Amino acid sequence: MSAMLSPADVLTTIARSLVAMQRYSTVEDALNGMAVSEVRRKVTAYQRRIRALERKHGADFEAFSTRLRVGLHPKRKTIGYPGDRPCAC
């Protein structure tokens, strides 16, 4: 059975490979670059998701949040459904 590598070991191995390929000058620079790249990727994905939800609900995030806070149903722009309890936001 092969030894299990920790996530830190895997990242360090990748970083060393990037240094060997001369994409970064140090392992620390490579790790930092990989982290920044991943954060940017996630931010882009979240921005795409937000735009899709804004299109779906016909409102930007702030307007949609306001509707929820005051108890407006997001799709019908009316106050909840019969029998609904007010939001305890």
C-alpha positions in Angstrom: 0.0 0.0 0.0 1.3 3.5 -0.9 1.9 6.1 1.7 -0.8 8.8 1.9 0.5 12.4 1.2 -1.0 15.2 3.2 -2.5 18.2 1.2 0.5 20.3 2.3 2.9 17.7 0.9 1.0 17.6 -2.4 1.0 21.4 -2.7 4.7 21.6 -1.8 5.5 19.0 -4.5 3.6 21.0 -7.1 5.3 24.2 -6.0 8.7 22.5 -6.3 7.8 21.4 -9.8 6.8 25.0 -10.7 10.1 26.3 -9.4 12.0 23.6 -11.4 10.1 24.8 -14.5 11.2 28.3 -13.7 7.7 29.6 -13.4 8.5 30.9 -9.9 11.8 31.6 -8.2 11.0 30.0 -4.8 8.6 27.4 -3.4 7.0 30.1 -1.2 6.4 32.3 -4.3 4.8 29.2 -6.1 2.6 28.4 -3.1 1.5 32.1 -2.9 0.8 32.1 -6.6 -1.2 29.0 -6.5 -3.3 30.4 -3.5 -3.9 33.7 -5.3 -4.9 31.8 -8.5 -7.4 29.6 -6.6 -8.9 32.6 -4.8 -9.4 34.5 -8.1 -11.0 31.4 -9.6 -13.5 31.1 -6.8 -14.3 34.8 -6.8 -15.0 34.6 -10.6 -17.2 31.5 -10.1 -19.2 33.3 -7.3 -19.6 36.4 -9.4 -21.0 34.2 -12.2 -23.4 32.6 -9.8 -24.5 35.9 -8.4 -25.2 37.2 -12.0 -27.3 34.1 -12.7 -29.3 34.5 -9.6 -29.9 38.2 -10.3 -31.2 37.3 -13.7 -33.4 34.6 -12.3 -34.9 36.8 -9.6 -35.0 40.0 -11.7 -33.2 42.0 -9.0 -29.7 42.7 -7.8 -28.4 41.3 -4.5 -29.3 44.3 -2.4 -32.9 44.6 -3.8 -33.4 40.9 -3.3 -32.1 41.0 0.3 -34.4 43.9 1.0 -37.4 42.0 -0.3 -36.5 39.1 2.0 -36.0 41.4 5.0 -39.4 43.1 4.6 -41.2 39.8 3.9 -41.9 40.2 0.2 -42.0 37.0 -1.8 -39.1 37.2 -4.2 -41.0 35.9 -7.3 -44.5 37.4 -6.7 -43.4 40.7 -5.1 -46.2 40.2 -2.6 -46.2 39.6 1.2 -45.6 35.9 1.6 -48.2 33.2 1.3 -51.4 32.9 3.3 -50.5 31.3 6.7 -46.8 32.3 6.5 -45.2 33.6 9.6 -43.2 36.8 9.4 -39.5 36.5 8.9 -37.5 36.6 12.2 -34.5 38.2 10.4 
